[in-house]
Structures are given as C-alpha cells and as structure tokens.
Amino acid sequence: MNSGKKRRKAIVDEAHCVACGCCAKVCPTGAIEIVRGTTAQVRLAQCAGCGKCAKECPASVIAMQEVGA
C-alpha cells in the first residue's frame, strides 16, 4: 500500500528518443524496452526510480519525475 510518499520514476521524451537501448541495458529491473525500434518506453510499475537510465542516456531524453501522492 502506498504510504502517501512521492516516488521518482523515469519519464522518456519519446519525441526525441533515438532508441539506442542504452537505458534498457542498465535498468536493474528491466522496466525499459525499445518499442518498434523507435523509442524507449518505461513500465512505471516496474521502475525502481534509481536514475541509472537517465544518467546513461546519450540523448538526455530521460528525466526522473516524482509521481504519486
């Protein structure tokens, strides 16, 4: 059950993603996949909010944002 705390999740700017797969390779939970060879998509329920993907992204299109309430 959510205790009301906000959690960080990876959000991809899909319009500018180059689909290189670097983020998916470093994601420790496997929450990121490259879809149709065009963009990375994050399964938010699986995202641990660690930020490794955002640090690894060469296009800098992944941001860590607070979600939840």
N, C-alpha and C positions, 0 to 999 in steps of 0.2 A: 504494500500500500504506500502511496506517495505521502510523505510527511509534510507536504507543502513547500519543500525546498525546490528552488530552481536548479536545473541541471544543464550543463553545456552539451550541445550536440553539434555535429558537423553539418554545415549547410553549403551546398555546392552551387555556384553561379553557373548553371548549366549552359547558358548562352555563350560563355567564354571558356568552358572546359575544353581541353584539347584531347581528352580521352587517352592519356598516355599510360594510365594504370598504376602510376607510382603510389597513389594514395591507397589503392586496393592492396598493393603488395605489403605496405607497412601497417595496415589496420590489424590490430591484435585480435579483434572479434569477428573479422570477416564481414563487417557491416556494409562494405562498399563494393559495388560491382559496376563494370563498364557495360552500358546498355547500348545495343545496336552499333557498337564501335564509335559512338558519337559523344557520349557524356558519362560521367560518373554519377551514380545515384547511391544515396545513403539510406539504409534501413534504420530509421531513427530508433526503433525499439531495441535494436542490437548495438547501437553506438554507445560506447563507454564514455565518450567525451574527453578522451585523453589528449587530443590535438596533434597526434603524430601525423595524420594525413595532411593537416593544414601546413605543418612545418615542411613536409616533403613535397608539396605541390609546386612544380616549377612555374606554373602559370599564376600562382597565388589567387586561385578562384575558390578556395575553401575557407570559410570563416566559422569560428566557433561562436555559437549564439546560445543564450540562455533560453530554455523552453520550460514549460510547465508553470505551475503556480504554487 
